[in-house]
Amino acid sequence: MFVAPWIWGTVTILCCVYWLLIGRRRRRRQGEPPLENGFLPYLGCALQFGANPLEFLREKQKKHGHIFTCRIAGKYIHFLTDPFSYHSLIRHGKHLDWKKFHFATSAKAFGHGSIDPTEGNTTENFHQTFIRTLQGNALDPLIEAMMENLQYVMLQSRTSKLQPDTWVTEGLYAFCCRVMFESGFLTLFGTELNASHDKNLLKQETERAHILNALENFKEFDKIFPALVAGLPIHLFKSAHSAREKLGEALLHKNLLKRKKLSELVTLRMFLNDTLSTFDDKEKAKTHVAVLWASQANTIPATFWSLFYLIKSPEAMRAATEEVQTTLESAGEKVSFDSKNISLNRKQLDNMPILDSIIKEAMRLSSASMTFRVAKEDFTLHLEKDLYNIRRDDIVALYPQLLHFDPEIYDDPLTFKYDRYLDENGGEKTDFYRNGRKLKYYYMPFGTGIAKCPGRLFAVHEIKQFLTLILSYFEIELIDSNVQCPTLDQSRAGLGILQPTNDVDFRYRLKFL
């Protein structure tokens, strides 16, 4: 989503005034990394970086080497580009704060008060809450619920519209968005229905309408999310602001208490909001909007890219279909359209290396996440061969797309290879090298260290379940088998998995079983 030119014009004018009043260009001190202030006051290199982050960073890497500093939207960001120095962020943990940026971004984007425990609104450790409810034994009921909800959304809620002899044409991204949002929403936030997927069609359609309305509000809000992260106030975007408020209204505690089968994550977050925070009802709801966004914003495009590359590659399709069939047979599961759903547990899903490799490769090609750490104090950053002085409140960042697209690590890095993450025995490949040296960090769509996405395991299982069910129940094909791969929407660089700039038409129908 590209922010309207008049908004950027307004921001530029305001930045110029700000700079004339109080701003001056920073000067590089001895022992600091090479500095790029950029041409625009305050914004610095923001526009060049935003246009194409990968090419911008490659250019600066070629000019300055493995570390350099860029002024971007008033912040000084030190980019580390040598993968053998990535561990420096973890090693200097006592000097670097990984929470500060995330806390500030969440409050700014979702409109709740600060969730930094030091500021007095709450004493909840959000990261620990997510780890407790999204990993370990807590993952099993989530996987079970998601498997059930995916089949309900794919089959039962649309039975009247799906017939084995009738093709349905739809945008691939729109399809993934609808199915994953509805299934994920039901999994985390439960259902309005009294029984497990009540057979009352009117009740089903009413709930489905509510969730699809939430999806429209989610999409409207998500469109301007990059602008919010960049610092623009949400009041500039009236429809997105309204959409965010409607999502918050739906997730008020009084409304959530009416729903059945709430996930442990949401139940615990409601309890901690009520007992450990001073938030009012609307702010509590906005913390749930943050959970909803985090659960969908990257999973949906990751699902799209996984399915697109799978359909586009006949070789991948054959290998994945065979793996799914073998897994179902060994689990004693039979595909049918009666009331019995397919059921695969976490262990069975984890033993599907081909699907795992397909998902990893799709995410490698589409991920543009950024890892941030904020300096708590002036300190010296020790890299593999050099030392650099870092100032307090500066940001040290990794941009893993540099790693993912490095031809010295990945042969032909712009090409999808479904078996790239498979070893010679068909298991998971973990040995990747650069300049003859084995890499510890070679795949980083979820970040690294203590700040690694706590929901990453559930996200991968969701996508794996989605692909398994698609291959089990449907015949699928692209309308144009020669369609070009959509380009990546660079406006979301730094936020995770990039969305496609355009949708791709495909068609599907139920298999004759």
N, C-alpha and C positions, 0 to 999 in steps of 0.2 A: 504494500500500500504506500503510495507516494504522497507525502503531505503536500497540500496545495501550495503553489508558488507564493501566494500572498502571505501565507503563514511564515514561510522561510524568510521572505522579505521583511516582515515585521520583526522577526527574531534577529535578523542581521542588523537592522537599524537600532534596535534596543541594545544589542551587544556593542555596537559602535559607540553609542552614548555612554554605556557602562564603562567601556574601555577608556574613553576620553576623560571620564570623571575620576576613575580610580585604578584603571588597569595599565600595566606596563608589561613589556615583553620580558620573559624570564631569560636570564643569561646562564649559560652553562658554566658550572664551577669545575675546578680541577678534580678529577677522579669520577666525574659523572658520565653517564652514557651520552653519545652524540644526541643533539637536540634538534627537533624540527618544530618550530613555533607555528608554521603555516602563515598564510597571508592575511587571513581575516581575524580581526580582534575577537577575542573570547572563543569563537568557533575553532580557530586554528586550522587543523587539518581535517575537521569533521566532514566537510562536503566531499573532499577527495576520498577519504576513508569510506564514507557511506556509499559512494558510487560503485566501488568495487574493492572491498577490503582485501581480498586475496592479492590482487595485482598491486595495490598500494603498498602492502607490507612486503611483497617480493621486491618491489622497486627499492624500498628503504633498506631492506636486508642486503641487497646488492651494493647499495651505496655505503652503508654504515657497518655491516657485519651482523653478528648474532644478537646484539642488543642495541636498542635505540629508544629515544623518548619522543613522543608526539603529544602536542597539545591538542586535545579534542574536547570541545564544548566546555572549556574552562578547567579541565582536568589534565594533569600530566601523567601520561601512561607510558610505562617502560615495557616494551614488548620483548619477550625472550623468544628467539626463533630457533635455537639449537635444542633439539629434543634430548640431548645428553645433559642439558642443564635444567630440564623441567623439575627435577627433584629438588632444586634449590628452593622452590616455593614451599615445599613441605619441610625442608631442613631449617628454614628460617621462620618457622611457625610462630615463635614467640615475638617476632618483630612485625608480623603481618596479620591483619584481621580479615577473615573471609566473610564475616557476617555483616559488617557495616554497610557495604554496598547493597547486599540483598535486602537488608531491613529497610534501607532508604527507598529502594526501588519499589518494594511491595507497598509501602505506605503511600508513595506517590502515585502508583498505578491503580491501586484498588480503593484508596480513599479511607482506609482505617487509620487509627492512630499508630504511633511507632510500636513495633513489637520487640524493640530492643529492651531487654530486661533492665538495663541500667537507667532507662528513662521513666520507669515507674508505672507504665500502663499494664504490664503483665509480668509475671515471673515464669511463664511457660517457656521451656526449652523446645522450640518448634522442631528443630532438627531431630532431637531425640524422640519427639512424638511421632515423626514420620518414620524413623528407623524402627521404632517399636511396633508400628501398625502396618508397615509395608514390607518388612523383611522377616526372615526366620519363619517360625510357625505361623505367624499372622498372614503369610503369603498364601497358604493353602486355602482358607475360606474365600479369599479374594479370587483366586484362580477358579475355584468351583463355581462361585456366583457369576463370574464373567463368562464362563463356558455356557452356563444355562441362559444367561441374558443375551448372548450373541445369537444363540439358536432361536430364542424367542423373537428377537428383532428381525433376523434373517428370514424366518419361516412362519411362525405362528401369527405374528402381527400383520403379515402380508399374504397370508395363504390364499385369500380370494383373488389376489392379483397375479399370483405366480402359478403357472401350469407348465408341465414338462414340454409341451409342444409350442409354447409361446415365448418368444424372445422379448426381453425388456431392455430398452436402450436408455442409457443414463451417462452422465459425466462420471468418470472414475473417481475424481477427487470428491465430487458431491456424494457419491455412494459411500466412500470410505468415511467421509465426515458424518453422514447421517447414521450409519450403522455403529461406528465407534463411539460417537457422542451419546446416542441413546443407550447403548449397552453399558458404557462406562458410567453414565449418570445413574442408571438403575443399580449398578454394582456398588457405587460409593454412597449414594443418597437414598437408596431404597425405593420402594414403590408405594403408590397410593392404594393399590388393590389389597383387599383383605386376605385373600388366599394367594397361593403361589400362581401367579399369572392367571387370575380369574378368567373364566371362559366367557363372561359377560362381554359381548363385543362392544356395547356402548361404553362400558367402563374402560375397556382396553383403548378404544379410540380417543376417549376423553383424556386419559393419561398420556397417550402418545402425542396428542395435540399440545398438551402442556410442555412436554419435553422438547418437541420440535420448535415450539415458541421460544423456549430457553435457548435452543441451538441458534435461532436467528439473532437473539440478543447477544449470545456469545460471539457470533461472527462479526456483528456490528462493533462490538467492543474490541475484539481482537484485531480488527483492521487498523485501529489507531494505536495499538500497544507500542509499536516502535517509537511513535511520537511522544508518548507518555514517558518512556524510558529516557528519551532525549531531553526531557525537561519541560515539554509544552504542557500547559494546564488543560485538564480534560474539559473545562468549560468552553474551550474553543471548538469543541466537537459535540454539539448538542445531542445529536442522535446517539452517539456512542455513550455519552454521559447518561442519557435516559436508559439505554440498554443495560449499562452497569447497575443502575439503581433498580431496574426490574429484576435482574438476576439476584441482587441482594434481597429484594422483597420475597422472592421465592424461597430463599435460604434462611429466612428468619427462624430462630429457634422454635417459635410457636408453630410454624409450618412444618419444620422438620420433625417435630414430635408427633405429627399426624401420620408420618410415613412408617412403613413396615420394612424390616430387613436393612436398617441402616448399617453401614460398614463400621468396623471397630474404629477406623480412623476418624470418621465423622462423629461417632458417639463419644469418643475420648476428647476430641476437640471441643465439642459442645460442653462437656463436663469441665474441662480446663478453662474455657472461656468464662463459664459461670462462677468458677471457684478461685481462679488465679488472676483474673483481669478486672480492670475498672471500665472496660468498654461498655458502651450502651448497646441496645439491641441491634441497631443498624450497623455499628462497627463490628460486632460479633459476626453478623451475616456477611460482611465484606471480607472477613478472614476466610469464610467458606467459599466466597467467590474466588479468592486467591487459590484455594485448593482445587476448585473446579477448573480454573484456567491451567494450573500446573499439570493437572491430570490429562488434559486434552490438547493443549496448544502444540506440543511436539509429537505426541502419539499419533494424532490424525495425519499430519504430513508424512511421518515415518511409515505409517501403514500404506499410504498412497504410493510412495516410492517403492516399497517392498512389493506391492502387488503389480505396479506398472512394470518394473524390471522383470518380474516373474513371468508375466504374460508376454512380454516383448522377447524373451529368450526361450525358444523351444527346448533347448538343452536343459535349462533350469527347470522348466515346467515338467519335463519327463522325470528328472531326478527327484524333484519335490513331491510329485504325485506318487512315485514309487515309495518314497520314504513314509508318506502319510498312510498309504495302504498297508505297508508293513507294520507300522506302529499300531494302527487300529486292529489288525489281525492278531498281533501279539498281545494286545490288551483285551481281546475277546469282544471288541466293539463292532457292531454291524450298523451300517448306514441305512436308515429307513425314514419314511415320513410319518410314522405312527407317533405315538405319544412319548416314546423312549428316546431321550437325547443321547448323543455321543458324550462320553465322559472320559477325559484323560487327566491324570493327576500331574503334579509338578515333576515327579521323577520321570514319568513317561514323556512329558514335553521337553524336559532337559536332555533327553536321549534322542534328539532330532537335529543332528549336526548340520544337515543340508539346509533346513529352514533357518537355522541359526546363522549360517554363513551368508545366506541370501539377505537376511535382515541386516547383518553387519555391513555387508557390501553396499546395500541401499543407503544405509545411514552414513557410511563413509563418504559416499558421493553427494549427500545432501546436507550434511551437518556443517553448521557454521557457528558453533558455540564459542564462547570466550570465557576463560577462567580468570577471575579477578582476585587480587589481594590488595588491601589498603595498608600502607605503612603506618604503624602506630607511633613511630618515632624515627628520627634520623638513624640510619644504620648502614653498615657495609654489606652489600650483597656478594656472597662468595659463589662464583660460577666455577666451572671445571678448570678454567685456565686463568681467569681474570677476577679482579675485584672492582666493584662499582659502588659509589656512594648514592644512597637513596634518601630523599627528603621525606619528612613526616607528611602524611596525607597524600603522598603520591600513590599511584596504582601500579602494581606489577601484574602483567597480563600474559597469558598464553593464548594463541589463536590456532587451535589444532588443525584447521583446514590446511595450513601450511604443511603440516605433517601428513595429512591424509592424501594430499595431492603431490607429494614429493616423489618424483620418478626414481630416485635412488632407493626408496623404500618399497614403493609399489610400482611394479612394471606396468606400463601403459595405464597410468592412474585415472584417466578420464573414461576408461572403458569398464562397463559392468562385467565382472567375472564372478559367477555364482559360487564357484569353488575356491575363491581366493583365500578364505579362512579355513580351508580343509587341508589336513596334512596328507601324506601319501597313503595312510591307512584309513582315510575317511573320517578321522577324528578332528578335533579342533586344532587349528594351527596357531601356535603362539610364538614361533621363531621368525622375527623380522629383523633385517639388518640395514645399517646405513654406513657406508664406507668400510664395510667388513666387520663392523662392531654390532653386536646384538643390542637391540633396543628394549628398554623396559617399558617405554611409552610409545605405542604405535597405533593405538585406536582409542580415541578420547571424545566421543560424542556426549558423554555424561559428565565431563569434568574429571577432576583428580583429587586425591587426598581426602581429607575430612569433609570437604564440601561436595564430594561426588553425589550426584543426584540420588536421594534415598529411594525414589520410586522406580529406579532403572530396571530392577528385576521384574516388577509387575508389568512395566511397559513392554518389555521384550516378550513376556509370556502372553500379554494381550494380543500382540501382533501375530505371534506364532499360532495362537488359538484361532484368530481371524483367518489366517491363510489355510490352516488345517480344515476349517469348516467350509471355506469357499471351494477348496479342491475336492471336498467330500460330497457336497450337495449340488454344486453348480457346474454347468458348462459355461466357460467365459472366453471371450475373444474381443480384440480391438476392432472397431469399425474399420479403421484404416491400418492394416498391418504394417505399413511403411511409415506410420506417423513418427515425426521426430520427437526426441525426448524434450519435454518442456524445459525452458531455462529456469534457473533458480531466482526467486524474488529476493534480491540483495538488500531490500529495505529492512529485512529482518535479521541481517547479519549480527552475530553476537548473542542472539536469543535462543539458538538451538537448531532444530531441523528447519531448513528453508522450505517454504511452500512453492509450488509451481506457479509460474506467471500466467499459465492458462490451463484449463481442464482438457482432458482427453476423453473422447467418446468411446464407450465399450458397450457390449451387450452380454446378457446372461440369461440363463433359463435353468430350471430344475433338471437334474439328470433323470433319465429313465432308469429306475432302480428295480 
